[in-house]
Amino acid sequence: MVKFFKSTDFISPELKNVKTQRSAREDYSDEAIGFVQIKRQPEFNLCYVKAKITPEHRVNAKPYSVLCIINEKDSEIIKAVCEDCAACQGGCKHAVAFVTWLHRHAMEPSVTETKCYWLKSKLSAAASRIVKTNDIAEQVAGNISAAKKEAFFNQICQTLNVESLVRKHIDGHQTIKKSMFHLINDFKVSGLTEPDEFIEFASTFLKQQDLKLWAEETKGQAASPLWHTLRFGRICASKLYEAAHCTTDDGTLVSTILGATKFKPSAAMKRGTALEERILQTVQHIYDIKPEKMGLVVKAEEPVFGASPDGVTENFVIEVKAPSSEKTFRTYFTPNMESPAPKYMAQVQLQMYLLGQERAIFAVAKPNYEETYEVVSIIVEFDLALITDLLQRARDFWKKSIFPKLMSA
């Protein structure tokens, strides 16, 4: 046996023979080896021993065949090999396990009865030896009421720390309480059901909040989790014109307002985000003003609307755009280039309304702004009649298309 293990198959790969020693352990070979058979050739002093060995990593797979040829006269192992595994050419672990198994059983004292080794290995049945909870004890039909079960569950919950992956990404419960979803849940508890009742309910809630602090906390806009929370379920300025003219109760606009669409910024949007600060600086030089960043603005009297202007000053609301082509550039204005296109007019009008401003600067950078720093800007006057009409139509859309979905959520 020593001569067998001195072969280069076992010595060359690892000098310390740690893996060989691990393969020779008794608890593996005794469990993995089965269906042992023997054949003797006395005329040649040879003994052939074959067996099946179950691989540790796939106990349900077909067992590997192992063969050991022994010279009985000289007590020498001529050959020991696994015939199936990928490492069989280099002295694999299965051959080691089989040789050590043979050695141990050959050293056992003779017994009075014949012991059979033509058995399925114990390891191959490992996956089927699963103890189910139903097998541990008989199921006793309980007579515990549902109320007692719920009381027990609630009592256990009180002793535990509430933990969730989602909580890692929100700023405590105060963020949740500011959301439209939280308002809807509180509204349901009150027993009210009509959209006009909810608008009054939400308006009362907002009057108790520091809305200036909300705007301050959301200055990061898209980078702010609270900004996204407050936008949920609200018609924002960029969607006001669409909402006022939408006749589809379950279209893309509804999905966008409810956050059900996957947002993927276009190349133009990415460009606008990248150039926003520089365009604001250009506007600052043109009008000799110093704009400040602004987050999401919400007004208690109109709780279902919101706006996020790019900048504000004491006298102006500022909205900037950065189209990437000349064709797109022209779509931001009316044909005579004297006023913002209706969609963008609605946007700046809502921004002025929510902030209580009388004037807005609508600035659109030229497609080659990076080279020329050229911006076309228009001062827009507040139009109460226009915004009143847009708000009424958009509010009707919200009550018809958004409110029912919030209530059914």
BASE-975044 format. One record per residue (C-alpha): x, y, z. Coordinates in nm, 4 decimals. Each point is the difference from the previous one (the first is absolute). Example, Ala and Ser with C-alpha at 12.3 -4.5 7.8 and 13.67 -1.06 7.14 Angstrom:
2
x | y | z
1.2300 | -0.4500 | 0.7800 .
0.1370 | 0.3440 | -0.0660 .
END
This chain:
409
x | y | z
0.0000 | 0.0000 | 0.0000 .
0.2896 | 0.2351 | 0.0804 .
0.1594 | -0.0823 | -0.3341 .
-0.3289 | 0.0818 | -0.1737 .
-0.0261 | 0.3450 | 0.1606 .
0.3632 | 0.0770 | -0.0875 .
-0.1009 | 0.0271 | -0.3660 .
0.0270 | 0.3434 | -0.1619 .
-0.3791 | 0.0125 | -0.0395 .
-0.0258 | 0.0777 | 0.3701 .
0.3378 | 0.1556 | 0.0869 .
0.0517 | 0.2510 | -0.2832 .
-0.3262 | 0.1977 | 0.0247 .
0.0450 | 0.0906 | 0.3685 .
0.3017 | -0.0642 | 0.2195 .
-0.1935 | -0.0004 | 0.3276 .
-0.2671 | -0.2428 | -0.1294 .
-0.2783 | 0.1857 | 0.1812 .
-0.2609 | -0.0857 | -0.2649 .
0.1112 | -0.3631 | -0.0110 .
-0.0374 | -0.0251 | 0.3760 .
-0.3437 | 0.1609 | -0.0173 .
-0.1120 | -0.2495 | -0.2659 .
0.1130 | -0.2885 | 0.2181 .
-0.2182 | 0.0919 | 0.2949 .
-0.2124 | -0.2813 | 0.1330 .
-0.3285 | 0.1894 | 0.0276 .
-0.0032 | 0.0648 | -0.3761 .
0.0995 | -0.3360 | -0.1461 .
-0.2245 | -0.2030 | 0.2332 .
-0.2984 | 0.2124 | -0.1025 .
0.0797 | 0.0320 | -0.3707 .
0.1073 | -0.3513 | -0.1048 .
-0.2480 | -0.2678 | -0.0955 .
-0.0603 | -0.2942 | -0.2366 .
0.3428 | -0.1493 | 0.0686 .
0.0887 | -0.3105 | -0.2026 .
0.3131 | -0.2142 | -0.0148 .
0.1574 | -0.2318 | -0.2555 .
0.3133 | -0.2124 | 0.0527 .
0.2420 | -0.1477 | -0.2565 .
0.2092 | -0.2471 | 0.2058 .
0.2089 | -0.0998 | -0.2998 .
0.1308 | 0.3564 | -0.0230 .
-0.0214 | 0.0806 | 0.3728 .
-0.2280 | 0.2905 | -0.0865 .
-0.3083 | 0.1325 | 0.1762 .
-0.2380 | 0.2448 | -0.1679 .
-0.2270 | 0.2089 | 0.2243 .
-0.2630 | 0.2290 | -0.1529 .
-0.2481 | 0.2314 | 0.1695 .
-0.2269 | 0.2993 | -0.0501 .
0.0831 | 0.3236 | 0.1814 .
-0.2400 | 0.2923 | 0.0406 .
0.1547 | 0.3435 | -0.0723 .
-0.0342 | 0.2453 | 0.2895 .
-0.1043 | 0.2929 | -0.2163 .
-0.2796 | -0.1883 | -0.1827 .
-0.1465 | -0.2647 | 0.2267 .
-0.2947 | -0.0619 | -0.2326 .
0.2170 | -0.0451 | -0.3089 .
0.1063 | -0.3330 | -0.1439 .
0.2732 | -0.1518 | 0.2231 .
0.3534 | -0.0221 | -0.1372 .
0.1630 | -0.3391 | -0.0646 .
0.3269 | -0.0661 | 0.1837 .
0.2387 | -0.2918 | -0.0597 .
0.2894 | -0.1316 | 0.2027 .
0.2349 | -0.2780 | -0.1235 .
0.2086 | -0.1702 | 0.2694 .
0.2893 | -0.2465 | -0.0236 .
-0.0942 | -0.2315 | 0.2859 .
0.3354 | -0.1769 | 0.0066 .
0.2041 | 0.3163 | 0.0547 .
-0.2837 | 0.1959 | 0.1710 .
0.0512 | 0.2759 | -0.2523 .
-0.2535 | 0.2377 | -0.1515 .
0.0616 | -0.0152 | -0.3722 .
-0.2671 | 0.2476 | -0.0983 .
-0.2777 | 0.2025 | 0.1622 .
-0.2036 | 0.2291 | -0.2180 .
-0.3347 | 0.1763 | -0.0283 .
-0.1419 | -0.0685 | -0.3439 .
-0.2520 | 0.2857 | -0.0263 .
0.1042 | 0.3300 | 0.1577 .
0.1847 | 0.2765 | -0.1844 .
0.3100 | -0.0269 | 0.2215 .
0.0404 | -0.3740 | -0.0412 .
0.3313 | 0.0324 | -0.1888 .
0.1752 | 0.1750 | 0.2847 .
-0.0725 | -0.2082 | 0.3080 .
-0.3438 | 0.1221 | 0.0975 .
-0.1586 | 0.0045 | 0.3457 .
-0.2334 | -0.2895 | -0.0787 .
0.2892 | -0.2398 | -0.0599 .
0.1560 | 0.1120 | 0.3284 .
-0.3259 | -0.0508 | 0.1880 .
-0.0418 | -0.3494 | -0.1487 .
0.3562 | -0.1121 | 0.0806 .
-0.0231 | 0.1194 | 0.3607 .
-0.3411 | -0.1648 | 0.0326 .
0.1447 | -0.3319 | -0.1197 .
0.2917 | 0.0335 | 0.2399 .
-0.2227 | 0.0603 | 0.3021 .
-0.2346 | -0.2864 | -0.0762 .
0.2896 | -0.2350 | -0.0784 .
0.1407 | 0.0691 | 0.3471 .
-0.3260 | -0.0839 | 0.1750 .
-0.0049 | -0.3288 | 0.1950 .
-0.1814 | -0.2882 | -0.1640 .
-0.3629 | -0.0337 | 0.0926 .
-0.2068 | -0.3139 | 0.0314 .
-0.2610 | 0.1216 | -0.2440 .
0.0388 | 0.1119 | -0.3589 .
-0.0388 | 0.3746 | -0.0374 .
-0.1501 | 0.1351 | -0.3203 .
0.1417 | 0.3110 | -0.1633 .
-0.2294 | -0.0198 | -0.3027 .
-0.2103 | 0.2886 | 0.1274 .
-0.0923 | 0.3478 | -0.1147 .
0.2252 | 0.2623 | 0.1594 .
-0.1396 | 0.1927 | 0.2942 .
0.1050 | 0.3339 | -0.1505 .
-0.2122 | -0.0495 | -0.3120 .
-0.3113 | -0.0025 | 0.2177 .
0.0928 | 0.3180 | 0.1869 .
-0.2322 | 0.2252 | -0.1998 .
-0.2997 | -0.2209 | 0.0723 .
0.0551 | 0.0006 | 0.3757 .
-0.1835 | 0.3271 | 0.0579 .
-0.1984 | 0.0266 | 0.3199 .
-0.3176 | 0.1993 | -0.0494 .
-0.1696 | 0.1865 | 0.2826 .
-0.3103 | -0.2125 | -0.0476 .
0.2087 | -0.3105 | 0.0761 .
0.1359 | 0.1322 | 0.3285 .
-0.3311 | -0.0142 | 0.1823 .
-0.3663 | -0.0480 | -0.0704 .
-0.1893 | 0.3095 | -0.0970 .
-0.2482 | 0.0943 | 0.2682 .
-0.3113 | 0.1789 | -0.1115 .
0.0057 | 0.3290 | 0.1908 .
-0.2958 | 0.1964 | 0.1244 .
0.1814 | 0.3337 | 0.0314 .
-0.2099 | 0.2844 | -0.1307 .
0.1204 | 0.2333 | -0.2739 .
-0.0149 | 0.2923 | 0.2442 .
0.2371 | -0.1748 | 0.2421 .
0.2390 | -0.0843 | -0.2827 .
0.0051 | 0.3627 | -0.1130 .
0.0487 | 0.1228 | 0.3570 .
0.2915 | -0.2402 | 0.0446 .
0.1560 | 0.1129 | -0.3272 .
-0.0332 | 0.3681 | 0.0927 .
0.1511 | -0.0667 | 0.3422 .
0.3012 | -0.1677 | -0.1614 .
0.0385 | 0.2872 | -0.2462 .
0.0179 | 0.2503 | 0.2856 .
0.3040 | -0.1779 | 0.1404 .
0.1880 | 0.0076 | -0.3317 .
0.1812 | 0.2708 | -0.1895 .
-0.1705 | 0.0872 | -0.3265 .
0.2509 | -0.0489 | -0.2805 .
-0.0328 | 0.0234 | -0.3768 .
0.2272 | 0.0541 | -0.2994 .
-0.2310 | 0.2788 | -0.1174 .
0.0455 | 0.1931 | 0.3273 .
0.3708 | 0.0360 | -0.0773 .
-0.0893 | 0.2254 | -0.2934 .
-0.2474 | 0.2368 | 0.1654 .
0.0513 | 0.2745 | 0.2543 .
-0.2154 | -0.1384 | 0.2797 .
-0.3756 | -0.0022 | 0.0282 .
-0.0297 | 0.3775 | -0.0479 .
0.0813 | -0.0401 | -0.3696 .
-0.2794 | -0.2538 | -0.0413 .
-0.2524 | 0.2217 | 0.1814 .
0.0566 | 0.2760 | -0.2559 .
-0.0927 | -0.2204 | -0.2943 .
-0.3274 | 0.0013 | -0.1899 .
-0.0278 | -0.3723 | 0.0684 .
0.0039 | 0.0632 | 0.3767 .
-0.2634 | 0.2718 | -0.0406 .
-0.2237 | -0.2371 | -0.1929 .
0.0298 | -0.2644 | 0.2723 .
-0.0957 | 0.2524 | 0.2685 .
-0.2863 | 0.1170 | -0.2198 .
-0.1338 | -0.3561 | -0.0299 .
0.0070 | -0.0392 | 0.3780 .
-0.2131 | 0.3126 | 0.0340 .
-0.2776 | -0.1724 | -0.1964 .
-0.0148 | 0.2624 | -0.2744 .
-0.0001 | -0.1079 | -0.3644 .
-0.0487 | 0.2954 | -0.2381 .
0.2890 | 0.1721 | -0.1847 .
-0.1111 | 0.3499 | 0.1033 .
-0.0062 | -0.1180 | 0.3615 .
0.3548 | -0.1279 | -0.0382 .
0.1238 | 0.3284 | -0.1468 .
-0.1441 | 0.1815 | 0.3018 .
0.1489 | -0.2665 | 0.2315 .
0.3452 | 0.0344 | -0.1599 .
-0.0220 | 0.3785 | 0.0044 .
-0.0647 | -0.0050 | 0.3757 .
0.3023 | -0.2261 | 0.0495 .
0.2305 | 0.2219 | -0.2089 .
-0.1021 | 0.3116 | 0.1920 .
0.1512 | -0.1642 | 0.3075 .
0.3320 | -0.0704 | -0.1761 .
0.3085 | 0.2135 | -0.0572 .
-0.0177 | 0.0039 | -0.3799 .
0.3019 | 0.2308 | -0.0257 .
0.2007 | -0.2681 | 0.1789 .
-0.1263 | -0.2572 | -0.2513 .
0.1306 | 0.2175 | -0.2841 .
0.3309 | 0.0447 | 0.1817 .
0.0399 | -0.3735 | 0.0662 .
-0.0620 | -0.0862 | -0.3662 .
0.2479 | 0.2424 | -0.1595 .
0.1873 | -0.2981 | -0.1385 .
-0.3134 | -0.0800 | -0.2039 .
0.0569 | -0.3361 | -0.1762 .
0.2828 | -0.0826 | 0.2432 .
-0.2348 | 0.0444 | 0.2979 .
-0.2143 | -0.2976 | 0.1144 .
-0.2508 | 0.2427 | 0.1557 .
-0.0378 | 0.1772 | -0.3361 .
-0.1140 | -0.3246 | -0.1604 .
-0.2277 | -0.0755 | 0.2966 .
-0.1774 | 0.3358 | -0.0240 .
-0.0416 | -0.0209 | -0.3782 .
-0.1822 | -0.3334 | 0.0258 .
-0.3681 | 0.0454 | -0.0865 .
0.0368 | 0.3711 | -0.0760 .
-0.0248 | 0.1816 | -0.3326 .
0.3285 | 0.1865 | -0.0317 .
0.0529 | 0.3114 | -0.2092 .
0.1670 | -0.1849 | -0.2879 .
-0.3134 | -0.2168 | -0.0384 .
-0.2657 | 0.2679 | 0.0578 .
-0.0740 | 0.0641 | -0.3676 .
-0.0283 | -0.3731 | -0.0741 .
-0.2280 | -0.0571 | 0.3006 .
-0.2252 | 0.2893 | -0.1005 .
-0.0461 | -0.1494 | -0.3476 .
0.0134 | -0.3740 | 0.0739 .
-0.3093 | -0.2106 | -0.0722 .
0.1499 | -0.3422 | 0.0803 .
-0.0734 | -0.1412 | 0.3447 .
0.2674 | -0.2669 | -0.0056 .
0.2790 | 0.1177 | -0.2273 .
0.3660 | 0.0897 | 0.0246 .
-0.0664 | 0.3283 | 0.1802 .
-0.1873 | -0.1770 | 0.2806 .
0.2811 | -0.2538 | 0.0329 .
0.2583 | 0.2790 | 0.0128 .
-0.1830 | 0.1910 | 0.2737 .
-0.0347 | -0.3187 | 0.2034 .
0.3641 | -0.0943 | -0.0550 .
-0.0899 | -0.3215 | -0.1820 .
0.2292 | 0.0611 | -0.2966 .
0.3721 | -0.0638 | -0.0097 .
0.1734 | 0.3339 | -0.0350 .
0.2907 | 0.0037 | -0.2423 .
0.1391 | 0.3470 | -0.0723 .
0.0496 | 0.0821 | -0.3663 .
0.3209 | 0.1421 | -0.1433 .
-0.1616 | 0.3451 | -0.0030 .
-0.0999 | -0.0318 | 0.3668 .
0.3508 | -0.1076 | 0.0964 .
0.1387 | 0.2954 | -0.1916 .
-0.2429 | 0.2340 | 0.1728 .
0.1008 | -0.1267 | 0.3428 .
0.3672 | 0.0387 | -0.0836 .
-0.0414 | 0.3550 | -0.1339 .
-0.2599 | 0.1310 | 0.2459 .
0.2468 | 0.1749 | 0.2309 .
0.1844 | 0.1638 | -0.2895 .
-0.3237 | 0.1200 | -0.1621 .
-0.1141 | 0.1468 | 0.3323 .
0.3302 | 0.1871 | 0.0209 .
-0.0575 | 0.1396 | -0.3498 .
-0.3508 | 0.1133 | 0.0991 .
0.1492 | 0.1556 | 0.3126 .
0.2354 | 0.2129 | -0.2114 .
-0.2722 | 0.0993 | -0.2487 .
-0.2487 | 0.1237 | 0.2629 .
0.2450 | 0.0900 | 0.2773 .
-0.1722 | -0.2261 | 0.2485 .
0.1132 | -0.2678 | 0.2420 .
-0.2322 | -0.3027 | -0.0199 .
-0.0239 | -0.2573 | 0.2759 .
-0.0750 | -0.3694 | -0.0382 .
-0.3514 | -0.1135 | 0.0815 .
-0.1486 | -0.3380 | 0.0884 .
-0.3599 | -0.1159 | -0.0356 .
-0.2544 | 0.2717 | 0.0725 .
-0.3440 | -0.1025 | 0.1282 .
-0.2881 | 0.2319 | 0.0891 .
-0.2500 | -0.0946 | 0.2698 .
-0.2940 | 0.1372 | -0.2017 .
0.0923 | -0.2216 | -0.2978 .
0.1305 | -0.3235 | 0.1596 .
-0.0018 | -0.2089 | -0.3183 .
0.2447 | 0.2255 | -0.1876 .
0.3734 | 0.0581 | 0.0319 .
0.2836 | 0.1792 | -0.1782 .
0.3808 | -0.0105 | 0.0003 .
0.1405 | 0.3121 | -0.1712 .
0.3685 | 0.0057 | -0.0871 .
0.0568 | 0.3224 | 0.1903 .
-0.1743 | 0.2843 | 0.1820 .
0.0795 | 0.3589 | 0.0905 .
-0.1950 | 0.2638 | 0.1860 .
-0.1825 | 0.0996 | -0.3197 .
0.0350 | -0.2925 | -0.2404 .
-0.0603 | -0.3697 | -0.0413 .
0.2571 | -0.1511 | -0.2373 .
-0.0437 | -0.3002 | -0.2277 .
0.2839 | -0.1059 | -0.2317 .
0.0088 | -0.2467 | -0.2891 .
0.2859 | -0.1496 | -0.2025 .
-0.1189 | -0.1549 | -0.3294 .
0.2585 | -0.1924 | -0.1992 .
-0.1128 | 0.0938 | -0.3540 .
-0.1249 | 0.3071 | -0.1845 .
-0.3247 | -0.1773 | -0.0872 .
-0.0696 | -0.0772 | 0.3649 .
0.1046 | 0.3512 | 0.1025 .
-0.2849 | 0.1545 | -0.2009 .
-0.2622 | -0.2207 | 0.1687 .
0.0561 | 0.1865 | 0.3277 .
-0.1498 | 0.3203 | -0.1437 .
-0.3026 | 0.1159 | -0.1926 .
0.0643 | 0.0488 | -0.3751 .
0.0775 | 0.3723 | 0.0443 .
0.2507 | -0.0812 | 0.2799 .
-0.1707 | 0.2554 | 0.2263 .
-0.1413 | -0.2393 | 0.2580 .
0.0611 | -0.3499 | 0.1384 .
-0.1896 | -0.2806 | -0.1720 .
-0.3303 | -0.0843 | 0.1780 .
0.1501 | -0.2945 | 0.1912 .
0.2810 | 0.2130 | 0.1439 .
-0.2261 | 0.2986 | 0.0537 .
-0.2161 | -0.2219 | 0.2225 .
0.3124 | -0.1149 | 0.1845 .
0.1269 | 0.3480 | 0.0895 .
-0.3517 | 0.1257 | 0.0787 .
-0.0447 | -0.2735 | 0.2628 .
0.3452 | 0.0745 | 0.1410 .
-0.0925 | 0.3674 | 0.0386 .
-0.3392 | -0.0868 | 0.1497 .
0.1393 | -0.2346 | 0.2653 .
0.2825 | 0.2400 | 0.0921 .
-0.2144 | 0.3144 | -0.0092 .
0.2183 | 0.1652 | -0.2658 .
-0.1104 | 0.2351 | -0.2788 .
0.2804 | -0.0597 | -0.2501 .
0.2067 | -0.2901 | -0.1310 .
0.3106 | -0.0321 | -0.2152 .
-0.0267 | -0.2752 | -0.2589 .
0.3526 | -0.0634 | -0.1326 .
0.0878 | -0.2464 | -0.2760 .
0.3636 | -0.0687 | -0.0854 .
0.1029 | -0.0277 | -0.3623 .
0.0973 | -0.3524 | -0.1185 .
0.3612 | 0.1201 | -0.0336 .
0.0005 | 0.1616 | 0.3443 .
0.3266 | -0.1691 | 0.0966 .
0.1784 | 0.2088 | -0.2664 .
-0.2061 | 0.3226 | -0.0111 .
-0.1587 | 0.0270 | 0.3482 .
-0.3040 | 0.1413 | -0.1820 .
-0.3371 | -0.0098 | 0.1783 .
-0.3379 | 0.1196 | -0.1270 .
-0.2076 | 0.1225 | 0.2936 .
-0.3475 | 0.1449 | 0.0410 .
-0.1570 | 0.1753 | 0.2979 .
-0.3465 | -0.1490 | 0.0565 .
-0.2710 | 0.1912 | 0.1867 .
-0.2351 | -0.1788 | 0.2380 .
-0.3396 | -0.0719 | -0.1614 .
-0.2626 | -0.0733 | 0.2660 .
-0.2753 | -0.0832 | -0.2488 .
0.2200 | -0.2505 | -0.1840 .
0.1238 | -0.1784 | 0.3118 .
-0.3507 | -0.0103 | 0.1506 .
-0.1320 | -0.1744 | -0.3096 .
0.2935 | -0.2435 | -0.0143 .
-0.0290 | -0.0843 | 0.3700 .
-0.3722 | -0.0688 | -0.0249 .
0.0394 | -0.2349 | -0.2958 .
0.3025 | -0.1754 | 0.1503 .
-0.1775 | -0.0326 | 0.3354 .
-0.2957 | -0.1679 | -0.1711 .
0.2420 | -0.2410 | -0.1670 .
0.1627 | -0.0789 | 0.3366 .
-0.3359 | -0.0686 | 0.1662 .
-0.1116 | -0.2236 | -0.2859 .
0.3208 | -0.1895 | -0.0833 .
0.2445 | 0.0213 | 0.2927 .
-0.2147 | 0.0048 | 0.3148 .
-0.1816 | -0.3334 | -0.0672 .
0.3321 | -0.1783 | -0.0468 .
0.1408 | 0.1456 | 0.3202 .
-0.3105 | -0.1100 | 0.1887 .
0.0200 | -0.3542 | -0.1369 .
0.3715 | -0.0401 | 0.0750 .
END
